Amino acid sequence: MQGAQLLAHVRGLTLGTPLPASTGAVQVQGTVSRVQAAGGARASGLALDVQATLAGQAPASVAASLEAAQLAVPGLAASLGPSFGGGPARVTVRVPRLEFDAAAPAQSRGQAKLEASYGGATVEATATGSAREVAWELGVRAPRLGPAQGVAVHSTGSFAPGSGALAQDTTVELHSASTPAATLRGARLHLVSRGTSSVHEGTLSVALDAVRSGDKTLTKPQLVLTAKADRTRPSFALTLRGTQPPADLHLTAAVDARNVASWQLKGTLAGLAMAAPFLPPGPDWSRLTLQVDGQGQLAGVIGSMIGGVPTLVRDPALGARGHQRLALTVRELHYLDAAQTRADIPTLTVKAELELASVRKAVIDVEVPELHAVSSGVKLGAEDLAMRLEAGLALRRGPGPAAPLGLGHVDATLTLRARSARQSALPWYPLRATALTASVSGDPASTLALALRFTNPGGGTQFELAGDLERNEPGAALVLAEAATPTPGADGGLAGIVARRSLVVEGKLTQTLDGLDAAPAILTARGGVSMPFRIESGDLSLFRTSAQVSLDNVSVELPKKKIHVARINGELPVVQEFVLGLRGLTRVGQGEHGLFSQLRFPDYKPFTGGSDFLSIGELTVRGVSLGPVAGNARIDRDVVALDQLELTALGGKITGQCVAELRGVDTRIAFRGKTTGVRPSAASASAAGGPQGDRLDANIAVTVTPYRLGLEGRTEIVQIGKDHLLAVLDLWDPYHSDVAANRVRLGLKVGYPKQVRLHFSRGFASLTIELGGLASVVRIDEINGIAIGPVMGHFLAPLLEEP
């Protein structure tokens, strides 16, 4: 405080008994040049003036004023508007008439008036009455108050301190208001209440004008909220009625003599468009209708009632007991988000039953008669969709008053059923009488038993999975160890290994392909597929999956792609590993190629080994038929191998091994084997009714990188026809401009191909040709520097570009 001055004038002062009976006149004046409070508020140019006239038994009067040339309160401008950033302020209090009753001071009467102004806002208040009952009238006006403009408040009422009786009538009017989410052209709030501190009831009426959110102008909301509280019973009642939106909600709650609380909620709420800016985005709140009906009793939470106010027990979460019931019906639920995910549900019903005991038991039923949805371009639909959750939870708290509350045991089963469903992602897969059941049981801090079952008789699918998840954290184990000793076998968490994190699940997938009949123009299939599998992890980071795919007389036809595969039988082992990291689940590569990669096919007997065999009766692709096919197939991480391959194709046989390393654009396909009696022009010649063409015998060891257009390895052609050799030359020399190639073409007129060798390395090929007959006297040098890229692109580009 700086520059403070205080001046007092007293005239004809006579002190009386009691003191308010004094007579005389008192005047106090003061100034302060600058003052700053500890909270940061500061004022300058303060002036104080107090005048009091004491008249004994006659009416007395008092007048006081406080002015500030400049007043600034930090943070006030940010919440109330820039006009409250700093400026002049004034407060005036006048008591024009004060009648003091010395014999009965409580019957003294008076009148007081208050006027204040700051930041363009004004406050006017009048209080009249005695110590037994005071009546007031209050008026507040402000051109701007926060996001609201043209604010006006008017309140009248009375208060009796002796009985605690309070009655008031308050009206708040806004000219307009604006926030980033919505704008309001006008609003009127009317609050009327009456009662005492023990029993009180009031009514709040809300009327809004031209509520606008985004590009939508909403109807005029009109709501009436009525509340009644009784501390003597104690009880509470709340009623919400409205025309815009239509609402009729009733909530009652009471506490009986045994400190058991009971509640009941019932009513309807619709047309929530006016509250859309404050509700989660997505649903069309203007069309949504909610119907709620619930009731329940709650014991073991309230310890005592003091003056009608409940006092909770030390641990209400553990001590709560009672039965709760809630039914919720949602009508006209229409959802649409920014990603164009859409859902339309005409009716949705949720029923919940909760039993609070030493073990909490809950049963939740959700019924959806009809569902239509679109997500990422995929259309979904379902009829008679039902979900049921049955759960039992046991709560526990560790030692110490600050220990957190956690789950001691959980036993939950979720069942999802649908009479029929539709989806456009796989239109050939029907969904009829579908059921999904998932269950979990155990201690979340130690070991959980997991189970999953999916059945779809309409699509011929049955899937089962069961296993254990163990996650014994050191902290959780310590809490268990310090807690009271449990009954042996009652808590599986103590039997686990400290700090162990593991997962082991086993299951089986069975698919009857005859059921895939929803879209015969896209897919038709016959036969059966079964796949037992096992998933395990020792740290919940690296997951190893092993499976055995069994194919039983499978036939598949894709009419639009002109692909037909018939009579597939075999056992296909699959091994995959995944790592869970910051980028999600990533597949681990580097599978084993096996020793077969280092041996020639004739060095081992075909069909040796275990059950990893695969046979295909016939394979037809765009009119070209292959088969039968036989071999030992396996999938090891990113390696897909077909060992000991035997394939009948183009009038001959192809034998060997084919290994594919699936690594994105670096995918490699390696083949080692030989072709015997293959006639490359057999398909076209047969279709034209002509001869089958010359045979092709070759030994091949090559590696193809399709997306890189790479080719490495060697090919030794033992027997090839003239036309085929000429076609090979035309691939890299279509214009007959190479001298060496032309020399071969000339030699083929009087001779025949005796042997051809191809060597592929680093994007180029070398060709060695040996001719027989009269052409054997012609010297043919090795042809080098043949670019592989254009030839590879000619054959592979159309295949890789297909969707």
Disulfide bonds with the S-S distance in Angstrom:
none
